[in-house]
Amino acid sequence: MASNGTREPLLPQSPDPSAPNTNGQLSRRRHVRCRSAPLANLDPLEKIGAGSIQLSNSVFGKLHPSFQEVAIYLAGYLGIGAVIFYLVRQQITGKKTEGFLDALYFTIVTMTTVGYGDLVPNSDLTKLLACAFVFTGMALVGLILSRAADYLVEKQEVLLIKALHRHNKVGPTQILKEVEVNKTRYKFFVVFFLLLVLIVTGTIFLVSVEKLDVIDAFYCVCSTITTLGYGDKSFSTEGGRVFAVFWILTGPICLGQLFLYIAELTTEKRQKDITKMVLTRRTTKADLEAADLDDDGTVGVAEFVIYKLREMGKISEEDISLVMQEFEELDVDQSGTLSLSDITLAQAPHPS
């Protein structure tokens, strides 16, 4: 862009490396924190998990709004389902215990698509209700996977990092860095541990309460968590179904979350490989020409960073074009820089 006949670079250039340093030492670039940035004024511990949650002082403190939303949906779904299937309980056949408990158990088995077959709808009405509840239940499970499970895992990240580094004193800054670098891996570890606990707990319960042998108990646990639900082994006692109401909800969700984190880890590894390739290959003349956004024959630090980010796949050509378009619209005086007067003039209402 031109100013007084002189072409100025569109993006800010790096400082002159030949400029003297008053301290007599090599100059260091300082990363200035923008005062308007969302994380600018947060304590390091508060920034952990920012964008999804902010850590509270207690695991049982004030619930995150997204978790509250999921809890309300889940309670509403289970409550409505239990009442409806209780009212039509005479049209459901199978191994029954207590009326309302069976209705709640049937709702959860339908919602998680486990479908043991120990309770089966045997009328047109109950079959249609089951079809409706299985689709809405699957949608709700997806919502829980994306919000509630992730929320609970986030709550344990700091505790997990401190446990892994229990022999070393870890401060808030180190915890923040550790979480940002290895967030998905720690989530995977937490969910994997929770899944192991659920498998062991379910197996022990089926052996002690449902009186299954160890192999059958483990077989029932696996068919439930994977929502395979053959139905030859299930929770048939009243105490077993009370346990199943809570256990069946958490098992399949943890397994689904585990597979989600495995996919994220695979994607992250691929992204790191691309980043390493981009940063280690030699810079060529073609690279400099591609990085020169304002065509002034030189590449500033901002232009170089943008080019490298584009090569890594962090941003796209369309992203750059949109940002450049906004910059040009705000740069009213076409000076190549933005000032308060530029923004005021650009955003001022135009007379009709």
Disulfide bonds with the S-S distance in Angstrom:
none
